[in-house]
Amino acid sequence: MTTAVPRTGRPRVARFAKLRYDGSRGRHVLLGPETVVVLNPTGADILELCDGHHSVADIVDELGRRYDRVVDDEVTQFLARLA
């Protein structure tokens, strides 16, 4: 079960997790204790904006400027899976 992420929420990457670019994979990864999550470009963009200052609505708006099509529910579902 996933936890709903409100559009007014201001997500932040957990202190124990690190967003890094892995040159050998040519992709961004999210590093956590004993885990590595290989991200697609959109996932990396979302997490780069998870700084505690941007709301979920802000993140969706920014992604809308970067990409042709952004679905609010997909962003909130992505964040909920990582919560």
Secondary structure per residue as TSV (DSSP state, phi and psi in degrees):
chain	resnum	aa	ss	phi	psi
A	1	M	-	360.0	137.1
A	2	T	-	-104.3	152.0
A	3	T	-	-92.0	133.7
A	4	A	-	-65.7	141.2
A	5	V	-	-111.0	114.1
A	6	P	-	-70.6	149.0
A	7	R	T	-63.2	-22.3
A	8	T	T	-88.4	-9.1
A	9	G	-	-65.4	152.1
A	10	R	-	-119.3	85.2
A	11	P	-	-67.5	152.2
A	12	R	B	-140.0	139.4
A	13	V	-	-67.6	133.7
A	14	A	-	-57.3	148.5
A	15	R	T	-58.2	-33.1
A	16	F	T	-79.7	-9.7
A	17	A	-	-102.7	145.0
A	18	K	E	-129.7	131.4
A	19	L	E	-93.1	121.5
A	20	R	E	-137.0	156.8
A	21	Y	E	-95.3	126.7
A	22	D	E	-102.2	104.9
A	23	G	T	-62.6	-33.3
A	24	S	T	-68.4	-30.4
A	25	R	T	-91.9	-20.3
A	26	G	T	69.8	27.3
A	27	R	E	-144.6	160.7
A	28	H	E	-78.4	147.7
A	29	V	E	-131.9	152.0
A	30	L	E	-106.4	116.7
A	31	L	E	-99.5	128.8
A	32	G	E	-132.7	177.1
A	33	P	T	-57.9	114.7
A	34	E	T	60.8	21.1
A	35	T	E	-138.9	150.3
A	36	V	E	-135.4	122.9
A	37	V	E	-109.4	117.0
A	38	V	E	-83.5	124.8
A	39	L	-	-103.2	147.3
A	40	N	-	-81.4	169.6
A	41	P	H	-57.2	-38.2
A	42	T	H	-66.9	-43.1
A	43	G	H	-59.9	-41.1
A	44	A	H	-64.2	-41.5
A	45	D	H	-61.9	-41.7
A	46	I	H	-61.1	-49.0
A	47	L	H	-68.3	-31.3
A	48	E	H	-62.5	-28.2
A	49	L	T	-89.0	-6.2
A	50	C	-	-83.9	75.4
A	51	D	B	-115.0	6.2
A	52	G	S	84.5	-7.5
A	53	H	S	-104.2	-37.8
A	54	H	S	-82.9	133.8
A	55	S	-	-80.0	167.1
A	56	V	H	-59.4	-39.8
A	57	A	H	-61.6	-40.9
A	58	D	H	-61.9	-41.9
A	59	I	H	-63.2	-45.1
A	60	V	H	-61.6	-43.5
A	61	D	H	-61.8	-44.7
A	62	E	H	-64.3	-42.4
A	63	L	H	-63.9	-33.3
A	64	G	H	-63.0	-30.6
A	65	R	H	-75.3	-28.7
A	66	R	H	-88.0	-31.1
A	67	Y	S	-123.6	157.1
A	68	D	S	-65.9	-38.0
A	69	R	-	-139.3	124.0
A	70	V	-	-130.4	127.4
A	71	V	-	-104.4	119.5
A	72	D	H	-49.5	-46.8
A	73	D	H	-62.3	-33.6
A	74	E	H	-68.1	-37.7
A	75	V	H	-66.6	-46.9
A	76	T	H	-67.2	-35.0
A	77	Q	H	-67.2	-40.3
A	78	F	H	-59.8	-48.1
A	79	L	H	-64.8	-38.2
A	80	A	H	-65.3	-36.7
A	81	R	H	-65.3	-29.0
A	82	L	H	-88.4	-13.8
A	83	A	-	-67.8	360.0
